[in-house]
Structures are given as structure tokens and as C-alpha cells.
């Protein structure tokens, strides 16, 4: 279904887009949550994960 949508979009745009690098498709894991851990520490690790994903 994704491939069909991409083909339809390319045909409608009239241009062929280059393939995206594999690192753009990589998923960044969420920060692990341990019981009893301060929320601020979890949020800090989650922010670091988000920054890594945005840096790519």
C-alpha cells in the first residue's frame, strides 16, 4: 500500500524522488522507565532520545 501511494504521488508530482537514507527510517527507542525513579530523570532521557532522532 505504501509503495502504491509513493508511486501515485510521484506520478502526480511528475518527478522521481531519490531514495531516503536508511538512518532516516530507523526508530529511536523510548527511554526505559524504572519504578521509583524520579520523573525528571525519565524525561531527561526521553529528551535525549528525541534529540538523537532529530539530529539524524
Residue pairs with C-beta under 8 A, 6 or more apart in sequence:
10 16
10 17
23 56
24 56
26 56
28 49
28 50
28 52
28 53
29 49
30 46
30 49
31 42
31 45
31 46
31 48
31 49
32 45
33 42
